[in-house]
Amino acid sequence: VGVLICRDVLDVKLVEPPMLSLTNSFPVNYALTAAVLALAATALAHLLSLTTPRPRVFFGWIVGLVTVATMVLPFALEGSMKGKVCAALINMVIGLCIASLLSAVLSRTVVDAERSWQS
C-alpha cells in the first residue's frame, strides 16, 4: 500500500532497495520481500522463545535494529531525496507492523510459570 501511495498518488519514484525479484511488478516484489522477512522474524521469535529467558526483549531489540537498518539503507542508494524518504517510511511501517504483531504473539505464547494464573 505504501508503494502504491508514494508512487501513484504522490508521484514519487522510490529507490529500489535489494529485494526478491520474483515478478515484474515492483509493488508485488516489495510485498513478497516483506512477507519473507515477516516469516524470518516469526522463525526468530520462535527460536528466541525456546532459547532465551526474556524473548520479547531480545526480539524487540533485534527487530528494532533491523528496522533502523532498513530505514537507513535507501539513503545509501541512488535516487531522489523524496524517493529515499518514502522508502525509509515504508520500511519503518513494515518493521513496526512486524514488531508489534509478533511481540503480541510472543506475549501470548511465552508464559512465566511462576507468575501465571495458568499453572
N, C-alpha and C positions, 0 to 999 in steps of 0.2 A: 504494500500500500504506500509506503514511504517513497519507493522508487517511482511509482506512478504519479504521486502528488508532486514530487520535485521535478520530474521530467516532463509530465504532460500538463499539469496545472500551472506550475511556476516557471516552466520553460527553462530549466537549469540542466545543463549537460553534466551528469555526475561523472566523477572519476571512477575508473573501473578497478576496484581492488582485486587482489588474487582471489579467485573463486572457482567453483566447479563449472566446467564448461560442457554441460550435458545437452543443451538445446541452443538454438539460435536466438533465443529471447533473453535479453539482459534481465528483466524483472523476474523471469522464471528461474534463471540461474542464481540470482541473488537469493530468492526464496528457498531454493533447494540447498544452497550453501548454508543458509541459516538453519534449515531443518537438520542437516547433517551435524552442524555444530551443537544444536539442541540435543540431539541424540548422544553426542560425545559428552556433553555436560551431564546428561542423565546417567551415563555409564560412570562418570567421575563421581557423581553424588552417591551412586550405589557402592562404588569401591570405598569411598570415604566412610559411608555408614557402616561398612563391615570392618574397617581397619583403624579408625581414629576415635578418640574419646569424645570429641566435640565436632562432629562432621559438619554441622551448619556453619560454624565459624570458619573452618578451613575452606569449605565450599564458597562461602561469601567472599573471602579474600581472593581465592583463585579466579572466580568469575569476575570479580571487580577489576582485578589487574588485567585479565584478558580483554574485558570490555574497554578499559582505558587504552590498551594497546591497539585495539581495532579502531578506536576513535582517532588515534594519532596517525595511524597508517595512511589515510588518504592525503595527509599533508606532506608525505614523502613522495607522492606520485605526481605525475604531470597533469595539469588541468587548471581550471579557473578556481579562484578562491570560493565562489559560490558553490561550485560542484564539490569542492573539498569539504566545506561546512555542511552541506546537505548529506553527503556520505557519512560524515562523522556523526551527525544527528541520527541518521537511520541506524547506524551501528550501535549507538547508545541505547536507542529504544529496543533494539533486538536484545542487547545484553541485559537491560533492565527486565524485560519480559522473561527471559530465561532464568535470571537470578530470582525474581520474585516467585515465579511458578514452581521452580524446583526447590526453593527454600521452604515454601509452604508444604510441598510433598515431604521433604525431609522432616519437618516438624511433626508430621502425622505418622511417619514410619519409624523414626528413631524414638524409642521410649526409654526414659530413665526409670529403671525398675525400682529404685529406692524411693522416688517421689511420685510414682504413677498410681492412679486410682485403679489401673488395670491389673495390678499384681495380685 
